Amino acid sequence: MSPLNPILDNIPTTPGKFKPEKSPLHFLHHRLRLHTTLPKLTLVFLAFIFLFFFLSPPSPTAPRRTLRSTSWENHVKSSAKPRSRAAPIVLVTGAAGFVGSHAAVALKRRGNGVVGLDNFNPYYDVSLKKARKLQLLDRAGVFIVEGDINDAVLLRKLFGLVKFSHVLHLAAQAGVRYAMVNPNSYVESNVDGFVNLLEVAKSVNPQPVIVWASSSSVYGLNSKVPFSEKDRTDQPASLYAATKKAGEEIAHSYNHIYGLSITGLRFFTVYGPWGRPDMAYFFFTRDILKRRPISIYEGAGHVTVARDFTYIDDVVKGCLAAIDTAKKSTGSGGKKKGEAQFRIINLGNTSPVSVNKLVSILEKLLKVKAKKKVVLMPRNGDVPFTHANVTLARKELGYRPTTDLETGLGKFVKWYLEFYDGKKKSSW
Ligand SMILES: NC(=O)c1ccc[n+]([C@@H]2O[C@H](COP(=O)([O-])OP(=O)(O)OC[C@H]3O[C@@H](n4cnc5c(N)ncnc54)[C@H](O)[C@@H]3O)[C@@H](O)[C@H]2O)c1
């Protein structure tokens, strides 16, 4: 019989109602027994609390500000440990995203300390973000905190736990067309969230270096090609582009006032395995396989639409090189101590490919003929042409993209078929 049972026997069935016919001696006896068993009970209770809060598996993502929090804090600290003392310790925002997950894994693999942050928002299939977490980040040993860059308390907490030397800021509301559906999401993440992050970064000590993703979309209606960092960027064609351009100006002001070292990277149409389902190469693949018609945009006057498609591994190399070549921030405790580095650099492939060519490569790889519908490009934020000049990237970062579209799409299609076939078979 369990030692708890005698006590339970003596507890009245209706709590608080003792039966009056019991003798005073009985009560003395009862109290003595309670005195000896209470400490045991307390111990059992405390052991239970300990087991529940500390030994149960941590929430994979969400930091909870409860007793359990020490568990996620330990995960953050251990994920942030670099292999050598001199290696960067990087907070990667948007780490469950396409570029973020690849970049976080690459940083971890080369021995950096890495912590991810992402709000897992439902702009596109959240299960894809979760799969990146499970299959890429978890396997590489990158811990990701589920949280928002607008949460200043959380950001301060993270900087309190870890002395991040760098922030690779990739969290953003991406995609140009969705701005017509949910414009505020662009302001919240790309403007408010960025300011919030910079506010925290400028006030911590030491100040981290910031490397962040701007976009080729800032070139907007610029028609001078290839796009150079010196070209005008004051004619955005979408709210997305406008918020990225605002980010560049905001970054400049934080660099100027507080001495934060900031590098903005203008990515050009990044594609590859684990990509974004809202991008043409991704949904063309899905629709071609499902024998659905695909719309191919054409500019006014039958102008061919083309993009400077850049393979994910090339972009990740550019991000890592930006981290490695960045100079330190100069401020401390919110005060500038000297001029700090400010850079804006294109990361493209330098060889634009027409959408027709993209589709014909996909047809070959998928062995399915696409049902093409040529339509006039709607005025929804897309631009007809992008082409990067990467001279500055070569000089500053030693950047040399090496993957052509045919090779990169081959890798994407291989991943796509395995991933969605696997998904059909399993039920994760
Ligand atoms: N992929 C491209 O072709 C491309 C081109 C130009 C610029 N960019 C920029 O590169 C960065 C990464 O893009 P991506 O393609 O990986 O996009 P993505 O949408 O896959 O990744 C962004 C991630 O940020 C997270 N996020 C968004 N708002 C957040 C917030 N407020 N707090 C925390 N997390 C938040 C999202 O959940 C998502 O996982 C973005 O800044 C994007 O604007 C991408």
The ligand as a MOL file (V3000), in Angstrom:
LIG
                    3D

  0  0  0     0  0            999 V3000
M  V30 BEGIN CTAB
M  V30 COUNTS 44 48 0 0 0
M  V30 BEGIN ATOM
M  V30 1 N 13.9700 35.3440 -52.0430 0
M  V30 2 C 14.1900 36.3800 -52.8290 0
M  V30 3 O 14.1700 36.2710 -54.0490 0
M  V30 4 C 14.4710 37.7300 -52.2420 0
M  V30 5 C 14.7780 38.7770 -53.1350 0
M  V30 6 C 15.0380 40.0150 -52.5790 0
M  V30 7 C 15.0490 40.2120 -51.2250 0
M  V30 8 N 14.7250 39.1850 -50.4010 0 CHG=1
M  V30 9 C 14.7270 39.4290 -48.9570 0
M  V30 10 O 15.4820 38.4150 -48.3360 0
M  V30 11 C 14.9570 38.1130 -47.0500 0
M  V30 12 C 14.6470 36.6450 -46.9340 0
M  V30 13 O 13.6890 36.3230 -47.9360 0
M  V30 14 P 13.1210 34.8670 -48.1270 0
M  V30 15 O 12.9460 34.6410 -49.5660 0
M  V30 16 O 13.8870 33.9130 -47.3190 0 CHG=-1
M  V30 17 O 11.6790 35.0740 -47.4950 0
M  V30 18 P 10.8670 34.1730 -46.4550 0
M  V30 19 O 9.5030 34.7580 -46.4020 0
M  V30 20 O 11.0060 32.7380 -46.8180 0
M  V30 21 O 11.6270 34.4300 -45.0910 0
M  V30 22 C 11.3380 35.4910 -44.2230 0
M  V30 23 C 11.0640 34.9200 -42.8520 0
M  V30 24 O 10.8720 35.9970 -41.9580 0
M  V30 25 C 9.8480 35.6690 -41.0550 0
M  V30 26 N 9.2540 36.9260 -40.5750 0
M  V30 27 C 8.5320 37.8260 -41.2870 0
M  V30 28 N 8.1730 38.8550 -40.4990 0
M  V30 29 C 8.6970 38.6040 -39.2650 0
M  V30 30 C 8.6590 39.2820 -38.0290 0
M  V30 31 N 8.0000 40.4270 -37.9050 0
M  V30 32 N 9.3030 38.7530 -36.9620 0
M  V30 33 C 9.9600 37.5680 -37.0790 0
M  V30 34 N 10.0070 36.8730 -38.2360 0
M  V30 35 C 9.3880 37.3770 -39.3170 0
M  V30 36 C 8.8660 34.8270 -41.8520 0
M  V30 37 O 8.1120 33.9590 -41.0360 0
M  V30 38 C 9.8070 34.0710 -42.7800 0
M  V30 39 O 10.0990 32.7880 -42.2860 0
M  V30 40 C 13.7430 39.0200 -46.8880 0
M  V30 41 O 14.1520 40.1800 -46.2190 0
M  V30 42 C 13.3640 39.3520 -48.3200 0
M  V30 43 O 12.6760 40.5700 -48.3980 0
M  V30 44 C 14.4460 37.9470 -50.8800 0
M  V30 END ATOM
M  V30 BEGIN BOND
M  V30 1 1 1 2
M  V30 2 2 2 3
M  V30 3 1 2 4
M  V30 4 1 4 5
M  V30 5 2 4 44
M  V30 6 2 5 6
M  V30 7 1 6 7
M  V30 8 2 7 8
M  V30 9 1 8 9
M  V30 10 1 8 44
M  V30 11 1 9 10
M  V30 12 1 9 42
M  V30 13 1 10 11
M  V30 14 1 11 12
M  V30 15 1 11 40
M  V30 16 1 12 13
M  V30 17 1 13 14
M  V30 18 2 14 15
M  V30 19 1 14 16
M  V30 20 1 14 17
M  V30 21 1 17 18
M  V30 22 2 18 19
M  V30 23 1 18 20
M  V30 24 1 18 21
M  V30 25 1 21 22
M  V30 26 1 22 23
M  V30 27 1 23 24
M  V30 28 1 23 38
M  V30 29 1 24 25
M  V30 30 1 25 26
M  V30 31 1 25 36
M  V30 32 1 26 27
M  V30 33 1 26 35
M  V30 34 2 27 28
M  V30 35 1 28 29
M  V30 36 1 29 30
M  V30 37 2 29 35
M  V30 38 1 30 31
M  V30 39 2 30 32
M  V30 40 1 32 33
M  V30 41 2 33 34
M  V30 42 1 34 35
M  V30 43 1 36 37
M  V30 44 1 36 38
M  V30 45 1 38 39
M  V30 46 1 40 41
M  V30 47 1 40 42
M  V30 48 1 42 43
M  V30 END BOND
M  V30 END CTAB
M  END
